[in-house]
Amino acid sequence: MIPSDLAIAQSAKLVHINRIAEQLGLDPETDLEHYGKYMAKVELSALEKLKDRPQAKYIDVTAITPTPLGEGKTTAAVGLGQALNHIGKRAVITIRQPSQGPTFGIKGGAAGGGYSQVVPMEKFNLHLTGDIHAITAAHNLIAAMIDNHLYHSNALNISPHNIVWRRVLDLNDRALRNVIVGLGEKEDGIPRQTGFDITVASELMAILALTTSLEDLRARIGRMVIAYDSNKKPVTAEDLKAAGAATVLLQDAIKPTLMQTLENTPALVHCGPFANIAHGNSSVLADMLAVRCADYVITESGFGADIGAEKFFNIKCRASGLRPNAAVLVVTVRAIKAHTGKYRITAGKPLDPALVSENLADVEAGAVNMIRHLENMRAFGVNPVVAINHFATDSEREVELIRKIAIEAGASGAAVARHWAEGGKGATELAEIVVSACEQPNDFQFLYPLEWSIKQKIETIARKIYRAEGVDFTPEAEKQIAGFESNGFGQLPICMAKTHLSFTADPTLKGAPSGFRLPIREVRASVGAGFIYPLCGEMRTMPGLPKTPAAEAVDLNDEGQVVGLF
């Protein structure tokens, strides 16, 4: 019986963070800002110091279209990093910081699981070094300055009905999705309708994850469009004179946090942009540091490859200048079976017994989803490797069938990965295959040039990645696209906002659908972050809590230890 994630993490033998830094060639005295014995911020000055070192191989961990339970990408990324060390390679893992919304909701944390975790797990999932709170403060400062500007004569002629900057909070709270501010006496402000998003959906989070320096951060924040005036012209944070103060609040949050895994493999934890409306990847700065500190850098992109990896390639790699050498596609037997469309998986409810019983026909039918993702990886010129995240209920024949189908579909290799139960040693076969894939010829290319029109870029993603027959734009979306292009925002990359549960905009359509049309109901711009995001259906930017929130189980025991956290 394997203990809980928390019990495993609390029994870990951590080493002082200075020893982890020394593995990376960092000087603990000059390159670190310590947060206790086991965490430290890395000073950005280390980038200049490390610039002449050889560059590591760069690997993205992604997944097939997931079930609502997720398929273990973070656990696989951590396990692969540990496994590379087992075979004599120096590896660094770069992953996102979790939001307290999922942590106290239903999804849980994001430190990995079993014997492939980043530790201290409690710190990782609860506050860490305060970056998300800094973003909350900076975002809400701008919101307060907008309402203050309206109150004091509105010199920028901001239209109260066209303010796109809402407030944020790092918790799931559906009651705050729509609010009216300014109620009360005249001196309490101008009444208007607005709302709250979860902090990781803030454009500031997306900016922090894509920025390359403090100067670049300041410039990006200044470019953020926070409202439109009565002539429908954009009003920026720079116009409001709020960009400088917001940058000051983020001057520590811009530094990645250095941690370690259960096996003392270095991990850089930084940022956590919402994977639907933003790019859902950890930070460019963490990767820029990591590639100068090791032989291999393992990073992770959010959700399935059609969302996370596509954005990793087209948005993050443009910002960083880094080029991937390989991609790992995480699959599970249960998810492949789910892509037959025969099963319904609901988080918090027992699985259908058929999902955990041998059924080779379901594996073969559902594998069409994996095949399409492999085809997409190849289209980007990246060598894909399949990691079969192993569960005790998987049969050997099911696993071998997945391996066979993956190789026939163009995977550079496929391995059963037992990192959850065995740690790094359980993923050494995967590590060997990834090393081999990184040595193969690689012809990485973007899906589209930035010079194309917004509609042409959207249609290219829809047709080539999702296999849509075409795209249907609402009149409102057409109008918004025309406005963005007339305001000079047309040459930004595209960040599609759609369900992560299907290649389509309909989460119930599983497998590898084709012949459908993709609806675009609205198009928004994150000008500071540097992308346009079309909305395919409703996107909740403030999640709600489930009937039984995970927060109900979290407490302290008599020894002052956290309990109930996964």
N, C-alpha and C positions, 0 to 999 in steps of 0.2 A: 504493500500500500504506500503510494507516494504521498508525502505530507502536502499541506496546502502551500500555495505560492509564498504566503507570508511566513509560514513556519520555516520553509527552506531559506528564504531571504534572511530571516533573523538568526539563523544558525551559520550564516556564511562567515568565512574567515577573510575579512577585508584587510588590505594593506593600506598604509598611509598614502594619501593622494600624491605625496611627493615622489613615491616610488613609481606610481603610474606615470607621472609626468616625465620621470627620467627614462622610462621605456620609449617615450616619444622624442627624446632629445631636448626636452624643455628644461629650463632652469627654474626650480621651485622658488628661488628668491626673486627673480626679476620677471618671470613669465606668468606667475600665478597670483590670483587674489583669493585667499583661502576662505572657505565657509565651513569651518570645523576641520576634522581630520580626514574626511572622506569625500569632500567635494571642493572644487575650486573653479573660479572663473579663469579663462585664459586671456591674457592681455593681447589686444590686436597687434601690438608692436612685434609679437612673435612672427607674424606673417612676413615682415621684412627680413627678419633674422633667418628664416627658413627658406627664403625664395630660391636659393641656388641648389637646394637638395633635389635629388631625382624624384619624379612624380610617381606615386603609387598607381597600381591598377585600380580602376573605379567600377564598382558593381552596384547595380540597383536591385533591390529585392521587391518584387511585386507579386501579384496573385491573379488567379482566374477570377471571374465575376463571383464575389463572395456570397455566402449565405448571411442572414442577420447575425450569426454567431462569429463571423470572421473566420479566416482560415489559418491564422497563426503567423502572419508576416513578421511581426516584431520578434516573436520567439525564434523564428527561423533566422532572422538577421543576426540576433545575438548568438544563437547556436552556431551559425556559420563562422562568425568572427572567432568564437572559441575554438572551433574545429580547425581553422587555418593555423592557429597557434600550435595545435596538436601535431600538425604535419610540418612544423618548422618554419612557418611563415609569420611575419609580423603583421598584425591586423589591427585596424581601428574601426569601431562601429559608430555611425552617426545617425541618431534618431531624434524624433520629436519629443517635446515635453507634453505630458497629458493635461487635458483640461479637467477641472474639478467637476464639470458638468457630467461627463461619462463616468468619472470615478465614483461619484455619489448617486449616479443614476442606475443604469442597467448594464452598460458595456463593461465596466471595470477599468482597471488601469492600463498602462501601456509600457510597462517595464519588461515585457516578455513574460515567460511563465515556466513552471517546473524548474529544471536545472539549467535553464538558459534565461537568466534575468540580469538586469542592471540593478545595482544596489548602491546605497541603502534604498530598498524598495519603497519604504514609507516616505522618505524624503522626495524620491522621484515623483511619486503620485500626489503628494501633498505640499504645495507651495514651491518646492525645490529652492531656487535662489531668488524667487520673487519676480521673475520676468513677466509672467502673465499679469500680475498685479500692477507692475509698472506700465504695461500697455493699457490696462483698465484706467489708470490714473491719467495717462497722456490723452487717451481717447475722450474721456469725460471732461477733461480740461477744455478741449476744443469745443465740445458740445455746450459747455457752460459759456464759453466766449461767444458762440453764435447767438444764444439767447440773450446774453448781455448786450451784444451789438444791436439786436432788434429793439431792445428796451431803450437804448441810448441813441435814438434818432436814425439808426439804420443807414449810415452813410454809404454803404456798399449797395444799397437798393436791393437787398436780398428779398426774394419772394418767400414769404412765410409758408406758402403751399408747395414750394419746390426746394426744400432742404433735405438733402439725401443723407446727412450725417445724423445717425441715431445715437443712443447711449448704449453702453455695454456692461456686462456683469459676467463673472466666471462661474456661473451656476445655471442649471436648468430651472427656468421659472416661467412657465407658460403665461402666468398672469400679467407679465410685463411685456408681452409681445406688442401690445398696443396700449398707449397711455396718452393722457392729455396733460401737458405741463402748463404752468403759468396761471393756474386757478387761484382764486383768493382775491386779495386786494390788488389795486393798480400797481403797487411797488413790487408785487410778486412776479411780475413778468408779463409777457404777451401770451395769451392762451393759444395753443396750437396742438394738433395731434402729432405724436411721434411714437417711439417705442424703443425697446431694448433688444439687442442681439447678444449672443454669447461672445465673450471676449475674443475667442479664437477666430471668430468671423470678422473681427475688426480689420480694416485695411491696414492699420498699423502693424498687425501681426504678419500679414502678407508681405509688407515692406521689409520688416525686420528679417524675415526669412530669405529675401532676395537681395538685400543690400550687400555691398562689398567693402564699405568703409563708413566711418562716422560722417565724413563729408557727403558721401552718397546718400546716407540716411537722411541728413538734413535737407538735401535737395529733393529727394523723393517725397518727404513729408510736405514740403512747400508746394509741390505740384498736385497734391490731393485736391480733388474737387469736392467741396463740402456742401455746396448749394448752387442754385442758379438765380440770377437777378431777374427783374421784371421783363428784361429783353431776352431772356433765355440764354444768356451768356454765363459761362462757368465762373464761380467764385471759389478761389483756392484757399488753403490754409495760410499761404503766404499773404494773400490779400487781407486776411483776417488778422495778420500779425501774430498767429498762434504757433507757427512752425518751430520757432526757436525754443520756446518753452517746452513744447512736446518732445523735441529732440533731447533737451536737458534731462527730462524724466526717463529717457531711454538710454542714457550714456553708459549705464552698467548692464542693462539688458542686452545690449548689442554683443556682449562677450559670451561665447559658448561656455557651457559648464562641463568640466571634466569629471567623469565618474569611472566606475569599473564594473565588470560583470562578476558573477559568482566565481569565475576562474581567473579573476584579476586581469582580464583583457580590457584595454582602454576603451572608453565610450565617451563621445562628445554629444551632449544633449542640448538641443537649442531649437526654440520656436515650435509652434504647433498650429499652423494655419488650417482652417476649416477645409476639409477635402472636397466639399461640394462646390462652394462658390469661390474658393481660392485653389491654390495649386497643391495643397496637402503634402508638402515635403518639409523635411528639416532644413536647416539654414545653409545657404551658400557659404557663409563664413566658416562654419564648422567643417564643411567639406574642403574648403581651400586650405585650412590648417591641416586637416587629416592627411591629405594627399602628399604632404611634405614630411610626414612623420612615420610612415610605415611602408610595407610592401603592397598591402591591399586595404582598400577602404570599402566597407559595406554600409550602404545607406538604404533607406526604405521609402517608398512612395505610397501615398494613401489609397485605400480601396483597391479595386481591380485595376488591371493594366490599362483598360480602355480609358480610365479617368486618371489614376495616379501616375502610371508610367508615361502615358501620352503627355501629361503636363510636365513631368520630370524632364522628358526629352525636349519638348518645344518651348518651355518657359524657363525652367531652372537651369538647364544646360546653356541656354543663351545668356543668362545673367552671369553665370560663373565662368564661362569659357571652358569648363571641364567636359570631357567626352567619355562616355561609358565604354568599358571594354567588354562587359557582359551583363546579362540580366538574369535573375533567378525568379522563376515563376512558381510560386507556392501553390500546391493543389492538395486537396484532401479527398479521400474516397467519398465521404458524405456529400461534399459540395458537387463533385462530378455526378453523383447519382441524382442530386437535387436538380441538375440541369436537364433531366428528362422532362421536367415540368410536372411530375407525378406527385411530388411531395411538398408539404408546407412546413417550413421551419420557423418557429417563433421563439425568440429569445425568452428564456425563463420557463419554457414548457418542455416536457419530455420529447425526445425525438421519436419519430415513427419507427417502430421496430424493424421495418423493412430497410431503413437506411443503414442499420448496423448489422444486417445479415447479408451473407454473400449473394451477389446478383451480378453476374458478368454481363448480362444483357443491358442492365441499367448503366453500368460503367461504360460500355461501348457507346451507348446512345448519348449519354451526358458528356462524353469526352469531346464532343464537337465544340464545346465552349473553350476547352483548353487548346484545341487545334487552332481556333481563330486567334486566340491571344498569341500563340507561337508565330503564326503568320504575320501578325502585326509587329512583333519584335523584329522579325527578319526584315520587314519593310523599312524599319529604321536603320538597318544595317548592323544590328546588335546581335551577338551570339546568345541565344537563350538556353538556360539550363532549367530543368524541372526538378523541384524539390517536393517529394511526396511526404507531406507532414504526417507522420505515422500515429494512428490511434490503435488502442488494444483490440478494437472490434474489426479492424481491417483484416481481410484474408490475404494470404500470400498470392493466390491466383488473381485477385483484384489488383493488387499492387503491381504484379508482373504485367498484367494487361495494360495498365496505365503507362508503365515504362515503355512497353512495346509501341503503343500508339504515339507516345511523345517523340520517340526516336524517329519513327516513320514520318512524323509531321514536321521534322526539321530541328528538333532540339539537339543541342550539342552533346547532351547527356541527360540522364535522369537517375536520381538516387532516392532511396528511402532514407528519410532523415528522422532519427530517434533522439534529437537533441532535447526535447522536453523531458524525457525520462532519464536520459543518460548524459546530458550536457554535451560538451564539445566532442567527446569521443564517439557520440552517437551520430555525428554528422561528418565524419572524416571522409567518407566516400563522396559526399556532396562537395566537400572542400577540394578534393583532388580533381573532380570534374570541372569545378569553377576555375581552378588554376589553369587547366587545359584549355577551357573556353577563352580565357583571357589571352592565351598565346596564339590563338587562331587569328587569321586576317579579319580585320574589322573595318567596315566602311560606313561609319555612323553618318546619318544625314537627317536634317529636319524635314518635317512633313510638308512645310510650305514656306515660301519667302514672306517676310514681313510686308513687302511692298504690295502684295495682293490686297484687294478690297476686303472689308470685314466679312461680307457675305460669302465671298469666294473661299476665305479661310474656314469659315463655319461649315460650308458645304463639303470642303475637302475632308475635314475631320469626320463629318457625318457619313460620307460615302466610303472613305478608305479605312476608317477605324471601326465604325459601328456597322457598316454595310447597309446603310439606309438607301432607299431608292431616291430620296430627295428630301428637301427641307421646306417646311411651311412656316413662313414668317407672318405673325399677326400684323395688322396695320400699325399698331403701337410700336412693335419691334422695328418695322421698316422706318418709321419716323425717328426712332432713337438712333438707329444706325446712321441715318442721314445727318442727324445732328452731331454725332461723334466725329464723323468724317469732316464735316464743315468746321468743327472746332479743332481739327488737327490731330485727332486721336486714332486715325485710321490705320496707322502702321504699327499697332501694338499686337502682340500675340493673343491668341484666343484661349480662354480658360472656361471650358464648357461646364455648366452647372446642371447636372442631371442625376437621376437615381444611380446608385452604385450597384444595384441588384440586377441589372439587365443591360445589355448592349443598347436597348431602346430607352425611351422615356417612360415605359410602362414596366414597373418592377415585377409584374407577374409573368412577363415573357422571358422564359429561361432558354438555356442552350445557346444557339447561334442563329437568331432570327435574321431574315432578309426580306426585302420587298416592302418594308414598312417605310413610313415617312416620319421624319423627326420634327416635332412642333417646337418652334421658338416663340414663346409668348411675350418675352421681354428681354431687353439687352441693357446691361449696365456697364459702367466703366470704373475700374480702379486705376486711375491715371498715375497715382504715386507709385503703386506697386508695379504698374506697367503692363496691364492686360485688360482686355475686354471680356466680360463674362455674360454669355447668353444663358437665359433660364429656360430649360426644357421642362415645363410643369412647375408645380409648387415646390419651393425650397424653404424649409424651416431654418431660420438662422438663430432662433431661440428654442431649443428643444424643451420638452416637458419631462417631468419625472414619471416613472412608472408607478403602478399601484403600490408596489413594495419597493421603495428606493433602496439601493445598496447602503445608503447612509444609515439606515436603521440598524445595521449590524456592526457599525464601526464604533469603537469605544477604547478606553484604556483599562488594562487589568491592574491588579493590586501592585504590580512591580512598575507601573508606569509605561508598559509596552503597549503599542497599538495592537488591537485585535479586530477581527472581522473585516480586514481589508484583503479580500480575495484569498 
